[in-house]
Amino acid sequence: MKHITCIEDLRQLHMRRVPRMFFDYADRGSYSEDTLRANRADLEAIKFRQRVLVDVSKRDLSTTILGEPASMPLILAPVGLLGMQHGDGEIIACRAAQAAGIPFTLSTMSICSIEDVAANVAKPFWFQLYVMKDRGFIKALIERAIAAKCSALVLTVDLQVIGQRHADIKNGMTVPPEWTLSKFFDFATKPAWVAGVLRGKRRTFGNLVGHLKGTDDITALAAWTATQFDTTLNWKDVDWIRSIWPGKLILKGILDVEDGNEAAKSGAQALVVSNHGGRQLDGAPSSIEALPEIVDTVGSRMEILFDGGVRSGQDVMRALALGAKSCMIGRAYVHGLGGGGEAGVAKAIDIIRNELLTTMGLCGVNTIAEIDDHVLAI
Ligand SMILES: Cc1cc2nc3c(=O)[nH]c(=O)nc-3n(C[C@H](O)[C@H](O)[C@H](O)COP(=O)(O)O)c2cc1C
């Protein structure tokens, strides 16, 4: 990985090594992708103040995330189907995160199950919950996360209806993948992927299989999701979830101040300012545009996490400067996973770590706690 110097290099590798339908599933957004682009453009527009002749010899990235020590303010976001990007994808991404001293979040829509990941990693991880119509199943899923000693529950609140992603429809995205003629040529040029994923033992939704109808072969993921996810989900259900889950609760997918206020009243310890990486409400503001007002309104009552468009340590610094306590990354590590497996995820984290360390130095800052809007040129 000597010549990999930035997340875009990992993205190029991901594009070459993983079949088109799974690369596009990760890389693309919903509808016209306006919000996907805004996430990046609005981060890039934020400029730093270059400061000089400050002693920056004792820079330290360590911090706490929901009271737990972390080596840096970074979390691997929940991402569905990691096991389709690379064999055993969830297990190896979790291992890379734990080796780096940061939290990993397992998606409900993972290929490796909660129990499978727990049995194959050293420490507790976070579990992300999607609420489906079958509440008995959801209660059992939360209880499985408790039994697996998951250290936080991330309730995703922005996907009760699904934003259409054109690429998934055009590519005929299925789980597990089908060997149609058009896909055959794509797969044939990716032998390592075929060996790891198609010949691997984990090929469908590990948490759902056997529990929900049709999970052995979900021909159209979006259509299946539309039939299973509960569109009645509302703030009262957060109380119900709280009554089952005794640990730390994080609400992911808050983009509006009024919702932030409700979140603060819900008993959750943290929220994630997020538009699902531009995969849901196309035309919504970028996450970074929404962040400052939410921090101002509820930042003293809960821990504010951030995601959407983070591709570098500079981006982490920008979000922290605008009040986030730490950042989640989605695509940045998925590109590492697809491009280079566990080493690729470790590389993605390392790239962001080094960029953040350098950016702090060039802005004259030594600690994470010192980062605020004084580092910005506004
Ligand atoms: C391929 C892909 C799958 C995702 N699956 C989930 C999921 O299962 N649950 C969830 O809460 N968020 C999911 N997300 C959203 C991420 O958790 C995160 O909010 C988003 O990726 C952040 O934007 P970024 O990719 O620009 O970093 C997914 C994102 C991607 C790219």
PDBQT file of the ligand as one rigid body, heavy atoms in Angstrom, charges set to zero:
ROOT
HETATM    1  C1  LIG A 401     -22.839   1.563   1.292  1.00  0.00    +0.000 C 
HETATM    2  C2  LIG A 401     -23.470   2.238   2.461  1.00  0.00    +0.000 A 
HETATM    3  C3  LIG A 401     -24.337   1.505   3.268  1.00  0.00    +0.000 A 
HETATM    4  C4  LIG A 401     -24.877   2.106   4.410  1.00  0.00    +0.000 A 
HETATM    5  N1  LIG A 401     -25.657   1.347   5.250  1.00  0.00    +0.000 NA
HETATM    6  C5  LIG A 401     -26.110   1.901   6.393  1.00  0.00    +0.000 A 
HETATM    7  C6  LIG A 401     -26.795   1.099   7.352  1.00  0.00    +0.000 A 
HETATM    8  O1  LIG A 401     -26.964  -0.102   7.174  1.00  0.00    +0.000 OA
HETATM    9  N2  LIG A 401     -27.252   1.721   8.477  1.00  0.00    +0.000 N 
HETATM   10  C7  LIG A 401     -27.057   3.062   8.717  1.00  0.00    +0.000 A 
HETATM   11  O2  LIG A 401     -27.480   3.575   9.752  1.00  0.00    +0.000 OA
HETATM   12  N3  LIG A 401     -26.387   3.825   7.845  1.00  0.00    +0.000 NA
HETATM   13  C8  LIG A 401     -25.898   3.279   6.687  1.00  0.00    +0.000 A 
HETATM   14  N4  LIG A 401     -25.179   4.052   5.819  1.00  0.00    +0.000 N 
HETATM   15  C9  LIG A 401     -24.911   5.469   6.146  1.00  0.00    +0.000 C 
HETATM   16  C10 LIG A 401     -23.613   5.594   6.920  1.00  0.00    +0.000 C 
HETATM   17  O3  LIG A 401     -23.748   5.076   8.227  1.00  0.00    +0.000 OA
HETATM   18  C11 LIG A 401     -23.156   7.063   7.046  1.00  0.00    +0.000 C 
HETATM   19  O4  LIG A 401     -24.220   7.822   7.555  1.00  0.00    +0.000 OA
HETATM   20  C12 LIG A 401     -22.695   7.650   5.717  1.00  0.00    +0.000 C 
HETATM   21  O5  LIG A 401     -21.961   6.706   4.977  1.00  0.00    +0.000 OA
HETATM   22  C13 LIG A 401     -21.837   8.878   5.962  1.00  0.00    +0.000 C 
HETATM   23  O6  LIG A 401     -21.432   9.469   4.782  1.00  0.00    +0.000 OA
HETATM   24  P1  LIG A 401     -20.018   9.181   4.061  1.00  0.00    +0.000 P 
HETATM   25  O7  LIG A 401     -20.152   7.854   3.370  1.00  0.00    +0.000 OA
HETATM   26  O8  LIG A 401     -19.894  10.308   3.098  1.00  0.00    +0.000 OA
HETATM   27  O9  LIG A 401     -18.948   9.139   5.117  1.00  0.00    +0.000 OA
HETATM   28  C14 LIG A 401     -24.605   3.463   4.691  1.00  0.00    +0.000 A 
HETATM   29  C15 LIG A 401     -23.745   4.181   3.871  1.00  0.00    +0.000 A 
HETATM   30  C16 LIG A 401     -23.159   3.582   2.782  1.00  0.00    +0.000 A 
HETATM   31  C17 LIG A 401     -22.202   4.372   1.942  1.00  0.00    +0.000 C 
ENDROOT
TORSDOF 0
